[in-house]
Amino acid sequence: MKSTIEVSDALMARTRQFAKANGLTMKATIELSLRKLLEAEPVATKPFKLRKASVGGSGLTDWAKGRSMNELIASSYEGRGE
């Protein structure tokens, strides 16, 4: 089966060097690499856990209460640029 993949230049250069040093074709080198990867033990991964990053406080200030999100965003950029 023919497939097209994108590989970084550095990885492809290392693969070519490996193939040449071991008297292998690129096809054989890539197939060998894939077989070894697929036959290897599965990599144990822990599920992602978001760390607690909350801050203290009592919510919005009186100034911010009742304002729209667009007003709050616009006020955060006041005095910058233009």
C-alpha positions as CSV (number, residue, x, y, z in Angstrom):
1,M,0.0,0.0,0.0
2,K,1.3,3.4,-0.9
3,S,0.9,6.3,1.6
4,T,2.1,9.8,1.8
5,I,3.1,11.2,5.2
6,E,4.8,14.4,6.4
7,V,8.0,13.9,8.5
8,S,10.3,16.5,9.8
9,D,13.5,17.0,7.8
10,A,15.6,16.2,10.8
11,L,13.8,12.9,11.4
12,M,14.0,11.9,7.8
13,A,17.7,12.7,7.7
14,R,18.3,10.4,10.7
15,T,16.2,7.7,9.2
16,R,18.2,7.9,5.9
17,Q,21.5,7.7,7.9
18,F,20.2,4.7,9.9
19,A,19.1,2.9,6.7
20,K,22.4,3.5,5.0
21,A,24.5,2.4,8.0
22,N,22.5,-0.8,8.3
23,G,22.2,-1.6,4.6
24,L,18.5,-1.2,4.6
25,T,16.1,0.5,2.2
26,M,13.9,3.4,3.5
27,K,10.9,1.2,3.1
28,A,12.4,-1.6,5.2
29,T,13.6,0.9,7.8
30,I,10.2,2.5,8.2
31,E,8.4,-0.9,8.2
32,L,10.8,-2.3,10.9
33,S,10.3,0.8,13.0
34,L,6.5,0.6,12.8
35,R,6.5,-3.1,13.6
36,K,8.7,-2.6,16.7
37,L,6.5,0.3,17.9
38,L,3.3,-1.7,17.4
39,E,4.7,-4.8,19.1
40,A,6.0,-2.9,22.1
41,E,4.2,-2.7,25.4
42,P,1.5,0.0,25.5
43,V,2.6,3.2,27.0
44,A,0.9,3.8,30.3
45,T,-0.6,7.2,30.4
46,K,-2.3,8.9,33.3
47,P,-5.5,10.7,32.5
48,F,-5.1,14.5,32.4
49,K,-6.0,16.2,35.6
50,L,-6.4,20.0,35.7
51,R,-4.6,21.4,38.7
52,K,-6.6,23.8,41.0
53,A,-5.8,27.3,39.9
54,S,-8.5,29.3,41.6
55,V,-7.8,32.5,43.5
56,G,-9.3,34.0,46.5
57,G,-11.8,36.8,46.3
58,S,-15.4,37.6,46.3
59,G,-16.1,37.8,42.6
60,L,-16.6,40.9,40.5
61,T,-16.1,44.3,41.9
62,D,-19.0,46.7,42.2
63,W,-17.7,48.5,39.1
64,A,-17.8,45.4,37.0
65,K,-21.2,44.1,38.2
66,G,-23.9,44.6,35.6
67,R,-21.5,45.4,32.7
68,S,-21.5,43.2,29.6
69,M,-18.6,41.0,28.7
70,N,-17.7,43.3,25.8
71,E,-17.5,46.3,28.1
72,L,-15.2,44.3,30.5
73,I,-12.9,43.3,27.6
74,A,-12.8,46.7,26.1
75,S,-11.9,48.3,29.5
76,S,-9.0,45.9,29.9
77,Y,-7.5,47.4,26.7
78,E,-8.0,51.0,27.7
79,G,-4.9,53.1,27.3
80,R,-3.1,50.5,25.2
81,G,-2.3,51.1,21.5
82,E,-4.0,53.7,19.4
